[in-house]
Amino acid sequence: MIVDRRKICAVFVFDGFADHEITLTMAWLKGNGVSDFAIETFSSDGRPVTSMCGLRVIPHTSLKNTEPEDFDLLLLPGGNKWERGDNLEIFPLIMATAGKKPIAAICGATLALGDLGLLNDIPHTSNFPGYLKHYCTDYKGEDFYQPMSCVNAGDIITANGVAIIDLASEILRTFDIFDEQKVQDWKELYRSGGEALSFYEQ
């Protein structure tokens, strides 16, 4: 992976990954000039993949060339592969990252965290109550499940599949890209359908 003075958001991409779930996050980490983040995508073998929406993505690198030391945030998009029990090859990287760098998982990607036992004793969420247990037989975190769109437990951020705004805002908050008031104003900008354009005047 390319490493320089910028912070790195490492994004796992695979055939069928839910690109729409993470594009808002990526846009504000990289595309709007508010942070020093760079986006680095990686696939299992470094080969191109096709997203859920049909977008052809040529990743920057492969899984074998990606280590926790290479990035500041690991971003895991949803996709049906998680529910099929695929993407197991990324499990060692997730475990190596846990407790060292923040991990953000949305929709089906929360199943990987459930399978690995990372949600057994921290507040978290997913698509709906029972979703994690249905697919992750060893999941033991029912008492910590929060019926919320997105839960920030510090080093692990989980979100349901439609919490695109909330996921992005929690990541912006985690890395102090916006202060608390700015985060709230940013969320209102998107939730108001652009009526809160005063965000840009601040």
N, C-alpha and C positions, 0 to 999 in steps of 0.2 A: 504493500500500500504506500501511496504517496504521503509523506508526513512532513509538515513544515510548521510554521509558527501558528497557523490557524488551528482551531478546534476541528475535529473530524466527526461527522455523523456517518457511521457505517450502516448501510441499508442492505439487508438480505433480500435479494430478488430471486425469483424462481418462476417456472412456468405456472401461470394462473395467479400470481400474486395480485392482491387487491390494490392496484396503484392509486385509486381514488381515496383510499383511507389514509395515505401518508403524504400526498402531494402538498396539502396546505402546510404541514409541518416543514417539509423540505423547502417550500417557497419562502417561508419566513426565516428559516435558518440560513439560506443561501441567497435567495433571489431578490430580497428587498433591501439589502444593504444595512440591516440593523444589527447584524452579528458578524463575528469573525469565523463562522463555521464554513467548512467545505463539505460537500456531499461525496461520499465514496461508496459506490455500489459494489456488491460482490455476489456471485452465484456459486453454486457448489463446485463447479469445474471451471469457472471463468468464461464459459461460453454464453452467447446471447440467449435471452429468455423472452417469452411473450407474456405480457401481463393479462389480467382478467379482461381488461378493456381492449385488448388487441395491440397494445403498444409494444413495439420491439425494442428491447433494451440491451445494449452492449455494456456489460459490467466493467468496472475499472480493474477488477482483479478476481481472484478465486478464494474460496474458503480456506484452502491450505496456506494461503499467503496473508491471512487475516488473523491478527492476535489482539487481545485486549489493549496491549501497549500502543497499538496503531490508531486507536480512536478514543473519543470522549463520550460517545453515546452509541449504543447498539439499538437500531430501530427495526422492529419486526412487523411487517404487514400481514394482514390476514390473507386467506385464500383457502380453497377446499382441500388442498394437500394436507393441511394440519389435521383436518377431520378424518382423513383417510389413513392417518398414522405415518405419513411421509415426512420428509425433511429431517429425518433422524440424524443426518450427518452434521447438522448444526448444533446438536445438543452439547457436545464437548465445549464448543466456543461459548455457548450460553453459560454453562457451569463455570468456565474459566473467567467469565466476565462478572458474574454475580458477586456482589460485595466489593468489587473494585471499580466498576464504571456503571453508570445508569443504563438500565435496559427499559425500553418502551415497547409494549406489545399491544396490538389492537386486534379485536375480533378473534378469529381462529388462532392467531399466534399466541393468545393466552393459554392455549392448550399445551404448548411446549413447556411453559412455566409450571403449569399444573402437573404435567407428567414428571417433571424433574423435582417436584416437591418444594419449589421455591415460593409457592403461595400458601403453604400449610400453616404459617404462623405470622403472616403480615396482612394488613388490610388490602383488599383487591376487588376487582370486578371482572366481568366478562359479558357475554352476550345476554344471558338471562340466568336466573337461579336454576341450578341443575345442569347447566350446559357443561361445566367442567367435569362434574361427576359422571355424566353420561359418556364422555369420551376418555376420561382419565380415571381408571378404576382405582388407582392408588392415591388419588387426591383426597386430602384430609383437612382441607381448609374451609369447610362450610361455615364454621363459626366466625371466620374473618371476612366472609363475602359481604360486600357492600352493594346494595341495590342502587348504584349510581352509574352515571354515564362514564366517568373516569375517576380513578383513584390513584393518587400520588403517595406512594409509601417511601419516598426518598430515592433509593437506588432502583426501585422497580415501579414503573408506571403502567397501569393496565386500563384498557378502554374497551367499550363495546363497539360494534361495527359501524355505528352511525355517529359516534362521538368524535368526529373529525376535528371540530373546533376545540373541544375540550382537551383532546390529546395534544394538539399544537400549543394551546395556552399553558398547559402544565409543563411542557418542555421549555417554553419561553421563560416560565417562572423558575424552573429548576436551575437554569444556567444564568439567571439574573440578567436576561436580555432586556426585559421590561421590569419595572418595579410593579408593586401590587396594583396600584391605581391604573397604570398603563395596561396591565394585563386585562383588567376588567373593561377598560375602554375598548381594547382590541376585540374582546369577545362580543361586546355590544355592537361594534362595527359590523361584524359578520352576521350576528343574529338579527340585526335591524334591517338587513338587506341593503346596507350602504347608507342608511339615513344618518348614521352617526359619523359623518365624514369629518367632524371636528377632531377626530383621532389624529388626522394628518396635520392639524394646525397646532398641536401641542409641542 
